[in-house]
Amino acid sequence: MEDGKVIIKKRIIKEHDEPESVKNSIPTEIPEDVNMLVTGMLHKGNKSFVRVSFLRGKDWAEGIVPEAKIEKSEGFTEEEISRLETYLLEQKGMILEQAKGVNPLRNMFGM
């Protein structure tokens, strides 16, 4: 994060180890086969936001925080998109904090 590069986050959930009540609830973590990319803080007019991408093989979804909405996706089911949006909402604070540490100029110049 200090080197200004985009943050990649991977969470691991082992479904077979979880109790049945946890399997049926909406997760607060992303599945193990999904990578998450977070940009730095972006500004458009008076609005500040962060773009978040979820990648799984050829499947992808792009969302925005603090709105916690998936704007575009391909390959994810509606249920998975709903879970990703719930994750964005629940982890909004953490995502915004991580985005503040991303420096796009340092990343561009390889510093």
Buried (B, 14 or more C-beta within 10 A) or exposed (E): BEEBBBBEBEBEBEEEEEEEEEEEEEBEBBBEEBBBBBBBEEEEEEEEBBBBBBBBEEBBBBBBBBBBBBEEBEEBEEEBBEBBBBBBBBBBEEBBEBBEBBBBEBBEEEE
